[in-house]
Amino acid sequence: MSRASSIAPADAVAAAMDDGKKHLLLAASGSVATIKLPNIISALSKHHNLSIRVILTKSAAHFLNGQSQEQPTIESLASLPNIDGIYQDKDEMGESWTRGAGILHINLRKWAHILVIAPLSANTLAKIVHGMSDNLLTDTIRAWDTSGQLDGMKKRIVVFPAMNVAMWLHPVTTQQIKVLEEDWGVKDEGDEDKDNQGWFEVFSPIGKMLACGDIGIGGMREWTEVVSIIEERLALTT
């Protein structure tokens, strides 16, 4: 779903590459914390130099059906300030391909100055670590320019995991987070090994009562913290 509906989504993204704004690619995967997207986007509306494009996985979209007062709709997201496109798998898979035509997940990667995944589900975490690319979000991640050689700058992927307590405490999750933090993670500014600088930044979940009723670590960080981190990473000013 893009406001530039008269042209293909990939072409709409390509046309906005050099608009002079900061580019936030904001994604959500299958967690109830997806309902916090309007809070995050609305809080960023004061930054008039910011353009936001949103990727929703199929599971994330299930939480945007407007079935309760706290549950927004995809249409309501699209109407928020700074939103220049909302994309789902169908936006890429539905395009008729011809040689030389734009590819949505490639153009989104080129367009983005940062990719923030809030929330990051256990399922999408597993896909990322194992190199799977079976939807628009994982296609974009799998095609990320991890060295910065293609896009001319090294760009981060910042993730905010959210899942059930038992899923977070599971040893598989521990191994997968270790890959993001230690193998692919952004190193300290003072690290002399510049060639080994990573591209992932992980903000672990917090302890709270989850939507399922369980109590423990697994909830996504507060949406206000997500906003602050985005503002800091993009050096946003009002």
N, C-alpha and C positions, 0 to 999 in steps of 0.2 A: 504494500500500500504506500504509494508515494504521492505527494502533492503534485508532482510533475507527471500526471497520469497520461498525458498525451504521447509520451515517448517511453521507450523501454526503461525499466528501472536501472539497468546497468548504464545506459546512456545518460540518464538523469544524474547519476552519481558522477560520471565522468565530466559532465558539464559544470559541476560544482567544485572541481579540484582546486581551482585557484581563485576562490571567492574572497580571500583575505581574512577568513575567520578561523577560529580554533575548531577542530573537528573531533567531536566525541562520538565514537561508535559504542553504543550502550546496548548490551545484550542481556537476555534473561533466559534461563533454562528452568526445568520443571520443579519448582518449589513454590509453596504458598507465599514466600517472600516476594514473588513477582508483583503482588498487589501494592508494593511500596514504590513501584516505578513512577506513578504520578507525583508522589512526594519529592522524589529525587529530581525529576524533570522540572517541577514547579519551582523548587528552590534554586534551580540554576537559571531561571528565566530572567533574573536581573542582569545576566551577562549577555549584552546585546551583540557581542562579537563571537558568540558561540553558536555553532550549528550541530544539531544532534540527529543522528540516524539510529534507529532501533532495530535489532534483530530479535525475533521471538522464535524459540523452538516450538514444535507442535505441542509439547507438554506445557510450556509456559503459557501458551495461548489459552489453555483450559482454565487458567485462573483469571482470565480477562473476559468473562462472559456476562458481567453485570448481574450475577445471580443474587447478590446481597448488597447492602449499602456500602460495605467496605471494599467491594470488588468492582474495579473499574472495567471499562470496555476498551477494546482496541480503538474504536472510533473516538473515545474521549481522550485517549493518549495522543492521537493524531492532531487533535485540536489545540494542544498545549503549545505555549511559545517555544520557539527555537527548534521545533520538530520539523525536519525536512524530509523525512521518510521513515516508514515502518515496513519491515520486510519479513516475510516468512518463506518457507521452502518453495511454495508455489510461485513466488516472484522470480525465482531463478529457473526452476524446472519448467515453468510455463512459457519461457521465452523460446522462440524458434531460432536455432543456432545456424549461423552462416559464417563462413571463414572471414575473419577480420572483425566480427561483431564483438561488442563488449561482453565481458563475463562478470556477473554481479559480484560474486565473492572476491574476485581479483580486484575489481574497481573499489569495493568497500575497503579492502586492505590498503590500497594505494591512497584512498581519500582520508582514512583515519589518521589522526595524530596519536590516538590511544584507543585501546579496546578495553572496556570495563564490563565484566560479567557479574551482574548482581541481580539475582542469585546464581551461583554455580552449583548445580545439583551433583549428586554422587554419580549419576549415570554419565553426565557430560564430562565430569572430571575423569572418569575411566576412559572415555573415548579419546579425550585429549592426550592423555599419557600414552595410550597405545596407538596413537597416530590414525585413528579412525576419522573418516570424513564422509558422513552419510546424511548430512543436512547442511543448510546454509551456514549456520554458526560454525560447525566443525570444519567445513570446507574453508571458511575464512581463516580459522586458526591454523589449519594444516598448511595453508598457503602464505602464512605470515613470513615477512622478510626478517628472519631472526638475526641476520648480520648487519642489516641496514645498507647493504651494497646495492640493492635494486631500487629502493625508494629514496636513497640519499640521506636517510636518517634512521637511527635505531629507535624503534617505538615499543612501548611496553604493552603487555596484556596484564591487567590488574583484575584479580578475581576475589569474590566474596562468597565462599562456600556456605551452603545452607542445606541441612539434611537432618534426619532423625538421629537421636543420640547414639543409638547402637550402630548406625551407619558410619557416623563420624569416628567412633571408637574402634571400628573394625580394623584389623591389621592391614587389610588391602588398602583402605583409605590412607593409613599411615604411610605405606609404601608409595602411593601415588602422590601424596602431598610432598613427600621427600624429593621426588623427581622435579616437581615444580619449584620447590624452594632451593634445593641444593644443586641439582644438575642444570636447571634452566633459570634459576633465580637471579634477580638483579643483585649484584655484589655491592659492597660498601663503596662509597665514593672514593675512599683512600686506597682501594685495591689496586695494586700496580699492574696486575695482569689484565690490561684493557682488552686484550683479544678474547678473554674468557668471560666478558661481561654478559650476563643473562638478559632475559626479556620478560620474565614472569615475576609478578609480585602478588603474594598471597596474604590476605587478611582473614585469619582463622575465625571461625564462628564463636559466639558467646554463649554463656549459660543462661537459660531462661525456661519458662514453660512454653513448650512448642505447641503448634496448632493441633497436634495429635493428642495432646494431654501429657506427654512425657516431660520430665524436668531434667535438664542437664545441658551439656554443651552441644550445640548444633544449630542454633539460631543465627541468621545472618546479622552482621554488625548493624547497629542502628543506622537508619537511612541518612540521618544527619552526618554521621561519620563518613558515609559513602560520598556525600556531597563535598565535604571538606577535603577529602583525598583527591577527588576529581579536580577541584579548584586548585589545589596545590600542584598536582602533576601537570596541569595545563597552564599554570601561571595565569589564571583568569583574573581579570579586573573588571569592575562594573563599568 
